[in-house]
Amino acid sequence: MGSLENERKTTGWAARDPSGILSPYTYSLRNTGPEDVFIKVICCGICHTDIHQAKNDLGMSNYPMVSGHEVVGEVVEVGSDVTKFTAGDIVGVGYVVGCCKNCSPCNTDREQYCAKKIWTYNDVYTDGKPTQGGFSGSMVVDQKFVVKIPDGLAPEQAAPLLCAGVTVYSPLNHFGLKESGLRGAILGLGGVGHMGVKMAKAMGHHVTVISSTDKKKTEALDHLGADEYLVSSDTEAMQKAAESLDYIIDTVPAFHPPEPYLSLLRIDGKLILTGVINTPLQFLTPTVMLGRKSIAGTLVGSMKEQEEMLAFCKEKNLTSMIEVVKMDYINTAIERLEKNDVRYRFVVDVAGSKIDDQ
């Protein structure tokens, strides 16, 4: 259809300052260009990163900010050059909505590492408009950063997969950790962690959950299917588990020393960081050198990995454990998420909410 003459407006729930409190905010969407998809939001997951951004924990927040990057919606309109989607498709949008399309990462299905990537919110699009996320009625997104939700996968189940799901799938895929028989661990059992357990088990891994207390032991073993549960403060158990793991996916979004977990890795084992932490980590180099161990970071996943991950979840019948809430509950949900009082992901029913109500 090309660009529209009149700008559309939508309402989202935005943070206005570092208090992070969200309230209704009406703003203009950019016009639908030739490569764009206009999406009516159905639902959106709540991630710890949304809290970091809304509260300016990373010192780079711009307000007003409509966060939300686990977005599922229905295609309403497509631009004249869009070939992947048609009106009525149920689609997803993750944490990145733009890139330069010319650099090495962009040309090798690693566009999430493009130096000029554009975040779904708290960023500026190429037309100069600020990007706003999925806690809103609608969005306009470049077709490259839109993914089809497989038939039979409910929107509220698909939403957390677009960040929590791909955040664990991507390192397993990239670091060659998809083969069966590996021994891995998931550090932290939250939104990302619980999907890590499910995916690793579906790949045929022996999975240990590592947590600071035994509070989630029953859930990890009986509900999620983990093979073992390790309390990090149990010195004897940690020593017994030394050099037993091929990898650890660290999902904890708060400061914690890495050394106790490095000791659990075998030779060539990998500690993979996924949690956003604004405090420097420290470790003694021999803890890495003596086992040729690696500490790596990973950022969500590429669009190719998004598609692979959704297909994998559909094939293996993997779903996230969620609590669906309305938009007027979002501030309470965020408070609960900060206290880890959710099993394991909040999903906002945007379409079913009166989002312009306070």
HELIX and SHEET records of a PDB file:
HELIX    1   1 HIS A   48  ALA A   54  1                                   7    
HELIX    2   2 SER A  104  ASN A  107  1                                   4    
HELIX    3   3 GLU A  111  TYR A  113  5                                   3    
HELIX    4   4 GLN A  143  PHE A  145  5                                   3    
HELIX    5   5 PRO A  155  ALA A  158  1                                   4    
HELIX    6   6 ALA A  159  LEU A  162  5                                   4    
HELIX    7   7 ALA A  164  HIS A  174  1                                  11    
HELIX    8   8 GLY A  191  ALA A  202  1                                  12    
HELIX    9   9 LYS A  217  THR A  218  1                                   2    
HELIX   10  10 GLU A  219  HIS A  223  3                                   5    
HELIX   11  11 THR A  235  LYS A  240  1                                   6    
HELIX   12  12 GLU A  259  LEU A  262  1                                   4    
HELIX   13  13 PRO A  286  MET A  289  1                                   4    
HELIX   14  14 MET A  303  LYS A  316  1                                  14    
HELIX   15  15 MET A  327  TYR A  329  5                                   3    
HELIX   16  16 ILE A  330  GLU A  338  1                                   9    
SHEET    1   A 2 LYS A   9  ALA A  15  0                                        
SHEET    2   A 2 LEU A  22  SER A  28 -1                                        
SHEET    1   B 5 SER A 138  ASP A 142  0                                        
SHEET    2   B 5 ASP A  36  GLY A  45 -1                                        
SHEET    3   B 5 GLU A  70  VAL A  78 -1                                        
SHEET    4   B 5 ILE A  90  VAL A  93 -1                                        
SHEET    5   B 5 VAL A 147  LYS A 148 -1                                        
SHEET    1   C 4 SER A 138  ASP A 142  0                                        
SHEET    2   C 4 ASP A  36  GLY A  45 -1                                        
SHEET    3   C 4 ARG A 345  ASP A 349 -1                                        
SHEET    4   C 4 ILE A 322  VAL A 325  1                                        
SHEET    1   D 2 VAL A  96  GLY A  98  0                                        
SHEET    2   D 2 ILE A 118  TRP A 119 -1                                        
SHEET    1   E 6 GLU A 228  VAL A 231  0                                        
SHEET    2   E 6 HIS A 206  SER A 211  1                                        
SHEET    3   E 6 ARG A 183  LEU A 187  1                                        
SHEET    4   E 6 LEU A 245  ASP A 250  1                                        
SHEET    5   E 6 LEU A 265  LEU A 273  1                                        
SHEET    6   E 6 SER A 294  GLY A 297  1                                        
END                                                                             
